[in-house]
Amino acid sequence: MTVPITNVGLSAIQTNFGGANPIALSEYYRGGANVPASQGNGGYGVVAASGPLSVGTFRNQEKVFTTAYTISVDTTNLNLITLLTSLGWDGIVPVRMDVTINSGIVVSSNNTAIPALAIGSALPSGSIVRIYNYGYIIGMGGAGGNGNTGHIDTSGGKYSWMIMDTPYTDGLPGGPAIVYSGTLPAASPIQLFNYGTIGGGGGGGGGAYSVVQVSSPGGGGGQTGRTNSAGGGGNFGSYPGTFAGAGPGLVPGGHGNSGPGGGWGGYGGGGSAWPGDWTATNGGAGGAAIVGVAGFTVSVVGTRYGSVS
């Protein structure tokens, strides 16, 4: 609710900003108990923080928390609600916020279970949040699957065979870039302007399997943000996923081939067995670009890798 432009009185101010009876104008200094320190200009001047206080400056004002925040350094696990709280939001009044991610800056995750940008609870009705991405919002890449390890059992005398000590495994899925899990009225969605890149983490590649060798390579890690994704285990080695690209698979003849990690939002490759060259493991799924897109108005789509749901 907004203070009217005409016929402004103390009762109208109290209706919008709260306060005690009997009403006193001194209750309504900006930064005091009833008016947020970030209270903006409704078009008739800024509410004073001290000194003379004019009723006229409350015209067209609504009690909101107003802020702008620019991300100019690489950031890990950004949570919008946590950020708002750190900036002084009380968790009650509606929010007016602009978030800008500068060109070349990477907002990413270090855990596939945590999005690069999380909006994890409801914002009050009447909130307006605009996110301007000129950089990157990237989910964590999935780890590569393990290649099998084993040893040669010679207890049978002139016969020997390979005993598997640790199994070959599938690549793991990548994590999401943006997750909105709160509720917000349709009249005041979060507005997303993507002039950069949004991508889920790539899935990890599957590990290899060798029936006769004691070691097989692990799958490559999925393409990721600023935290590298692990290549799979195994005695033969593997490659991590990085911001620059997914970890490749390994093709060491006679040991089975491990799968490469997936690019942003993409599946990792499967690992193969030797002999026979059959598919032994699957690559992990790519992470989503956006989960909870109903909470957004996507004003500029930009470049996206991964699903949107």
C-alpha positions in Angstrom: 0.0 0.0 0.0 1.2 3.5 -0.9 0.8 6.8 0.9 -1.6 8.9 -1.2 -0.3 12.0 -3.0 -3.1 14.2 -1.8 -4.6 14.6 1.7 -1.6 13.1 3.4 -2.0 12.9 7.1 -0.3 11.1 10.0 -3.0 8.3 9.9 -2.1 7.5 6.2 1.6 7.4 7.2 0.8 5.1 10.1 -1.3 2.8 7.9 1.7 2.2 5.6 4.6 2.3 8.0 3.1 1.2 11.3 3.7 2.9 14.6 2.1 3.5 18.0 -0.8 5.6 19.2 -1.0 8.5 19.8 0.7 9.2 16.4 3.8 11.3 16.4 5.7 12.4 13.3 9.0 11.8 15.2 8.3 8.0 14.9 9.0 8.2 11.2 12.6 9.2 10.7 14.3 7.2 8.0 16.4 4.5 9.7 14.3 4.5 12.8 11.9 1.9 14.1 9.3 2.3 11.4 11.0 3.6 8.2 13.8 1.5 6.6 17.1 3.2 6.3 17.0 2.3 2.6 13.6 4.0 2.0 13.8 5.7 -1.4 12.3 8.8 -3.0 8.6 8.6 -3.9 9.0 11.6 -6.1 8.5 14.2 -3.4 11.8 14.1 -1.6 13.6 11.7 0.7 12.3 11.1 4.2 14.7 12.8 6.6 16.9 10.7 8.9 17.3 13.5 11.4 16.3 17.2 11.8 13.2 18.7 10.4 10.7 16.0 9.1 8.1 16.9 6.5 4.8 15.1 6.0 5.0 15.9 2.3 8.1 13.7 1.7 5.9 10.7 2.5 3.6 11.2 -0.5 3.7 8.2 -2.9 5.9 6.3 -0.5 5.6 2.6 0.3 7.4 0.9 3.1 10.0 -1.2 1.3 13.6 -2.3 1.6 15.5 -0.8 -1.3 19.0 -1.8 -2.3 21.3 -2.4 -5.3 24.2 -4.9 -5.2 26.9 -5.4 -7.8 28.9 -8.6 -7.9 32.4 -7.6 -9.1 34.4 -10.7 -7.8 33.9 -14.4 -8.4 31.4 -15.7 -5.9 30.6 -19.2 -4.7 27.1 -20.4 -3.5 25.3 -17.1 -3.7 22.0 -17.1 -1.7 19.8 -14.2 -2.3 17.9 -14.3 1.0 21.2 -14.5 2.9 22.5 -11.6 0.9 19.5 -9.4 1.6 19.7 -10.2 5.3 23.4 -9.2 5.4 22.4 -5.9 3.7 20.0 -5.1 6.5 16.6 -6.5 5.3 14.3 -7.4 8.2 12.7 -10.3 6.4 9.3 -8.7 6.6 8.9 -5.6 4.4 8.8 -5.9 0.5 12.1 -5.8 -1.3 13.2 -3.5 -4.2 16.5 -4.9 -5.3 18.7 -4.8 -8.3 21.5 -7.4 -8.5 24.2 -7.0 -11.2 26.8 -9.6 -12.1 29.6 -7.8 -13.9 31.0 -9.0 -17.2 33.6 -11.8 -16.8 32.5 -12.6 -13.2 31.6 -16.2 -12.3 29.0 -17.0 -9.8 29.3 -20.8 -9.2 28.9 -23.6 -6.8 31.3 -26.0 -5.0 28.7 -28.7 -4.4 26.3 -30.3 -6.9 23.6 -30.2 -4.1 23.9 -26.4 -3.9 23.0 -24.1 -6.8 25.3 -21.3 -7.9 22.4 -18.9 -7.2 19.8 -19.9 -4.6 16.5 -18.1 -3.9 15.3 -20.4 -1.1 12.3 -18.8 0.6 9.4 -16.6 -0.1 9.7 -12.9 -0.6 6.9 -10.6 0.7 4.1 -9.7 -1.6 5.0 -6.5 -3.6 8.7 -7.4 -3.8 10.5 -6.7 -7.1 13.9 -8.2 -7.7 15.8 -7.7 -10.9 18.9 -9.8 -11.7 21.1 -8.5 -14.5 23.7 -11.2 -15.5 26.5 -10.0 -17.7 28.9 -12.8 -16.5 28.4 -16.4 -15.7 26.1 -18.4 -13.4 27.4 -21.9 -13.4 26.5 -25.1 -11.4 29.0 -27.5 -10.0 30.2 -30.2 -12.4 29.6 -33.8 -11.6 32.5 -36.1 -10.6 33.7 -38.8 -13.0 32.9 -42.4 -12.2 35.6 -44.8 -10.9 37.5 -47.2 -13.0 37.7 -50.7 -11.5 40.8 -51.8 -9.5 41.9 -55.3 -8.8 44.7 -57.7 -8.2 45.9 -60.9 -9.7 45.1 -64.1 -7.8 47.8 -66.7 -8.3 46.5 -69.1 -5.6 45.4 -71.6 -8.3 48.9 -72.7 -9.2 49.5 -72.4 -12.9 46.2 -70.6 -13.4 45.7 -66.9 -12.3 42.9 -64.5 -12.7 42.0 -60.9 -11.9 40.0 -60.3 -8.6 38.2 -56.9 -8.6 38.9 -54.9 -5.4 36.8 -51.8 -6.2 34.0 -51.6 -8.8 33.6 -49.4 -11.8 30.9 -46.8 -11.4 28.7 -44.3 -13.3 29.6 -40.7 -13.6 27.7 -38.4 -11.2 25.2 -35.7 -12.3 26.1 -32.0 -12.4 24.4 -29.4 -10.2 22.0 -26.6 -11.1 22.9 -23.0 -11.8 19.8 -21.3 -10.4 17.1 -22.7 -8.1 14.1 -20.8 -6.9 12.2 -22.7 -4.3 10.2 -20.0 -2.6 6.8 -18.6 -3.5 6.1 -15.2 -5.0 2.8 -13.7 -6.2 2.5 -13.7 -10.0 2.2 -9.9 -9.9 5.7 -9.5 -8.5 8.1 -12.1 -9.9 11.8 -12.0 -10.0 12.9 -10.5 -13.3 15.9 -12.1 -15.0 17.9 -10.3 -17.6 20.6 -12.7 -18.9 23.1 -10.9 -21.1 25.7 -13.5 -20.2 25.7 -17.3 -19.7 23.7 -19.5 -17.3 24.7 -23.2 -17.3 24.2 -26.3 -15.1 27.3 -28.3 -14.3 28.3 -31.0 -16.8 27.7 -34.6 -15.9 30.7 -36.7 -15.0 32.0 -39.4 -17.4 31.6 -43.1 -16.6 34.5 -45.1 -15.4 36.1 -48.0 -17.4 36.2 -51.7 -16.7 38.8 -54.2 -17.5 38.2 -57.9 -17.1 41.9 -58.8 -17.2 43.8 -55.7 -16.0 44.3 -54.6 -12.4 43.5 -51.0 -13.2 41.2 -48.9 -15.4 40.8 -45.2 -15.9 38.2 -43.0 -14.2 35.8 -40.8 -16.1 36.4 -37.1 -16.7 34.8 -34.5 -14.4 32.0 -32.4 -15.9 32.6 -28.8 -17.0 32.1 -26.6 -13.9 32.5 -23.1 -12.4 35.5 -22.0 -10.4 35.6 -25.2 -8.3 37.0 -28.1 -10.4 35.0 -31.3 -10.5 36.9 -34.5 -9.7 37.9 -37.0 -12.2 37.0 -40.6 -11.2 39.1 -42.8 -9.1 41.2 -45.8 -10.3 44.8 -46.6 -10.6 45.1 -45.4 -14.1 44.2 -41.7 -13.5 41.6 -39.3 -14.8 41.1 -35.6 -15.5 39.0 -33.1 -13.6 36.5 -30.8 -15.1 37.3 -27.1 -15.1 35.7 -23.8 -16.0 37.5 -24.0 -19.4 36.1 -27.5 -20.2 35.2 -31.0 -19.2 37.7 -33.6 -18.3 38.4 -35.9 -21.2 38.1 -39.7 -21.0 41.1 -41.9 -21.3 41.7 -44.5 -24.0 44.6 -46.7 -22.7 44.4 -49.8 -25.0 43.6 -53.0 -23.2 42.1 -51.3 -20.1 38.7 -50.2 -21.1 37.9 -46.6 -22.1 36.6 -44.1 -19.6 33.9 -41.5 -20.6 34.6 -37.8 -21.0 32.8 -35.3 -18.8 29.9 -33.4 -20.2 30.0 -29.7 -21.1 27.8 -27.2 -19.2 24.3 -28.7 -18.9 25.3 -31.8 -20.8 25.6 -35.5 -20.2 28.9 -37.2 -19.5 30.0 -40.0 -21.8 29.8 -43.7 -20.8 32.7 -45.9 -20.0 33.5 -49.1 -21.8 34.8 -52.6 -20.9 37.7 -54.5 -22.2 37.7 -57.0 -23.9 34.6 -56.7 -25.9 34.2 -52.9 -25.9 30.7 -53.0 -24.4 29.2 -50.1 -22.4 30.0 -50.7 -18.8 29.0 -47.4 -17.2 26.8 -44.3 -17.9 27.7 -40.7 -17.8 26.0 -38.4 -15.3 23.2 -36.1 -16.3 23.9 -32.4 -16.9 22.7 -29.9 -14.3 19.7 -27.6 -14.9 20.1 -24.0 -16.0 17.0 -23.0 -13.9 14.8 -24.9 -11.5 11.6 -23.1 -10.5 11.4 -20.9 -13.6 7.7 -20.1 -12.6 9.2 -17.7 -10.0 10.8 -15.6 -12.7 10.0 -13.3 -15.6 12.8 -14.1 -18.0 13.1 -10.8 -19.8 16.3 -11.7 -21.6 17.0 -15.4 -22.3 20.7 -15.0 -23.3 22.9 -18.1 -23.5 21.7 -21.1 -21.4 23.0 -24.7 -21.0 20.8 -27.2 -19.3 17.2 -27.8 -18.7 14.6 -25.2 -17.5 11.7 -26.3 -15.4 
